[in-house]
Amino acid sequence: MQSFRADELRELDHRLGDGIDVTLLWSRRTGGVFVLVVDLRYGDSFDLEVDPADALDAFRHPYAYVEHSVSVHALAA
């Protein structure tokens, strides 16, 4: 995900289940929509920009939108 200031992002939706934290975000500056996924059990995360028309589906099924080129980031402990 691009670099954003906290006041540039608006949380549209959020859910947490089975150690997977998923947040749907919208950028006021760019109009882009992003899904942020954090696996709290293993410390991995990824984010992806999605077409606004696909935002809710990507939020509900983020792994279906992951391309092989998306890298998973290990979170620092």
C-alpha positions as CSV (number, residue, x, y, z in Angstrom):
1,M,0.0,0.0,0.0
2,Q,1.2,3.5,-0.7
3,S,2.3,5.6,2.2
4,F,-0.5,7.6,3.8
5,R,-0.9,9.9,6.7
6,A,-3.5,8.7,9.3
7,D,-5.9,11.5,8.5
8,E,-5.9,10.6,4.8
9,L,-7.4,7.2,5.4
10,R,-11.0,6.4,6.4
11,E,-11.9,3.0,7.7
12,L,-15.0,1.8,5.8
13,D,-15.3,-1.6,7.5
14,H,-13.4,-3.9,9.8
15,R,-13.7,-7.5,11.0
16,L,-11.7,-9.9,13.1
17,G,-12.1,-13.6,13.3
18,D,-10.0,-16.6,14.0
19,G,-6.9,-14.4,14.3
20,I,-7.4,-12.7,10.9
21,D,-7.9,-9.0,11.0
22,V,-9.3,-7.4,7.8
23,T,-9.8,-3.7,7.3
24,L,-11.3,-1.9,4.3
25,L,-9.8,1.6,3.8
26,W,-10.5,4.5,1.5
27,S,-8.0,7.3,0.8
28,R,-9.3,10.8,0.8
29,R,-6.3,12.0,-1.2
30,T,-6.3,9.4,-4.0
31,G,-9.8,7.9,-3.9
32,G,-8.2,4.5,-3.8
33,V,-9.7,1.6,-1.9
34,F,-7.5,-0.8,0.0
35,V,-7.9,-4.1,1.9
36,L,-5.4,-4.7,4.8
37,V,-5.1,-8.2,6.1
38,V,-3.1,-9.1,9.2
39,D,-2.7,-12.6,10.5
40,L,-2.3,-12.1,14.2
41,R,-1.3,-15.7,14.8
42,Y,1.7,-15.7,12.6
43,G,2.6,-12.0,12.3
44,D,2.1,-11.9,8.5
45,S,0.2,-9.2,6.6
46,F,-0.6,-8.0,3.1
47,D,-2.5,-5.2,1.6
48,L,-4.0,-4.7,-1.8
49,E,-5.7,-1.9,-3.8
50,V,-9.0,-3.0,-5.3
51,D,-11.4,-1.5,-7.7
52,P,-14.1,0.4,-5.7
53,A,-16.8,-1.7,-7.4
54,D,-15.2,-4.8,-5.9
55,A,-14.5,-3.4,-2.5
56,L,-17.1,-5.3,-0.4
57,D,-16.3,-8.6,-2.2
58,A,-12.6,-8.1,-1.6
59,F,-13.2,-7.2,2.0
60,R,-15.2,-10.4,2.5
61,H,-12.8,-12.6,0.4
62,P,-9.4,-10.9,0.4
63,Y,-7.4,-14.1,-0.4
64,A,-9.3,-14.4,-3.7
65,Y,-7.9,-11.0,-4.7
66,V,-4.3,-11.7,-3.9
67,E,-2.1,-12.0,-6.9
68,H,1.0,-14.1,-6.9
69,S,3.1,-11.0,-7.1
70,V,1.8,-9.6,-3.8
71,S,4.3,-10.1,-1.1
72,V,3.4,-11.1,2.4
73,H,5.1,-9.0,5.1
74,A,6.2,-10.5,8.3
75,L,5.4,-8.1,11.1
76,A,8.2,-7.1,13.5
77,A,7.7,-8.5,17.0
